[in-house]
Amino acid sequence: QVQLTESGGGLVQTGGSLTLSCTTSGLNFRNYHLGWFRQAPGKEREFVAVSPRPGTTSYSYYADSVKGRFTSSRDNAKGMAFLLMNNLKPEDTAFYYCASSQVALSGIRLTEMYRNWGQGAQVTVSS
């Protein structure tokens, strides 16, 4: 059974930093892209960042709203992924999810291309 579990969420002031971790089990981690998404109250779930699987590209992809502030990475040996979030803003407040996919790179930002999801972690940025 595939499981993804996020940890590291919390409350932080504007300008602060948090690191989210995603622990996986039940899948061959190296065969999957590991994406990060978020959903704020009353809004649709949106793409944040993704670390593509080995052998595709060495670059991570980011939403424009987080580019330069967030860094997505992965540890293939441990089956874990990380989202380092710097210079957090109140508009970053949301539930953050990690998810896995084997989609082609052209679809790597699409929510519907991700099959397995974690339960989410709350990130709250106070002004």
N, C-alpha and C positions, 0 to 999 in steps of 0.2 A: 504494500500500500504506500502510495506516494504521500509524503507529508512535507510541508514547508511551514516554518515557524519563525515569525519575526520577534525581535526583542530590541530593547534600547530606546523605545519611545519615551516621551515625558514632556514636562513643561520647561520652557526655556524663554529667556527674555530676547527681545529683538536684538539682532547682532550676534547672538550666541550660536553654539554648535551642538550637534548631536550626531551620533553614529548609530544607524540601524544595522542589525545583523539578521541574516536569514539562514537558518539551519535547515538542511534538507535530508531526507532519508527516502529509501525506496526507489530511487532513480539513478541512472548512470549520469552523474552530474556533468561530466565532460561533454555529453551529447546534447545539452540543453543551453539555450540562452537563459539568462536570469534577469528578469525585468523588475522594475519598481514602478508602482502606480500609486495614486492617492485619490481620495474622495473626500471632499468637504461637504458639510451638511447642505442639502438642497442642490447639489451639483453632481454632474456625471463623473464617473471614475475616469481619470486622465493619466496618460503616460508621463513618467518622470525621467527615468533613465534605464539603461539596459547594458549589461556586460555580455556580449555575444560569446557563444561557445568557442572553445579553441578550434583553430583551423579555418575560421571564417575571416575574422579581422581582429586586429589587436586594439581597435578603438572602441570605446564605449560611446553610446549615443545618449543625448540629453534633450529634454524639452527646452525651448528657448528661455522659459521662465526661470530655469535653475542653472543654466549653463554658466560656468565660471564660479558657481557657489557650491554645487554638489559634485561629488566624485563617486562613481560606481566602480566596484572592484569585486574580484572573486578569488577564492582559494580552492582550486580544483582538487587538491589533495584532501582537503577537509570537507568538501561538499558544502561550502558556505559562501555567501555573498554579503557585501557590505555597501552601505550608502552613507558616506560622510557628508554631512550637511553643515555648511558654514554660512555665516552672515544671514542667519534665518530672519524671515520677515513674518509679520502677522498673517499675510496671505498664504504662507506655507502651512498654516494650521489645517490638518486633515488627518484622516486615517490612512496610513501607509501600508501597502501590501507588496509582498514579493510574489513572483509568479514565474513559471517555467514554460518554455516553448521550444519547438523545433522548426518554426516557420523560416522561410527564406528571409534574407536580410531586408528585402523590400517591404516585408510586413512586420518588421520587428517592433514598430511603435504601436501596433494595433492591439487594443485590449482583447478583442475577440479571438486573437490568435494564440492566447495563452490558456492552457488547459488546466493547470494545477495552481492553486492559490493558497497562500497562508491565511491566517485568521485576521491579520492586520494588527497594527500598533498605532496608538494615538500619539500624534505630535501636536503640541499646542505652543504657539509662540505669542507671548504677551507683549503688548505695546508699552 
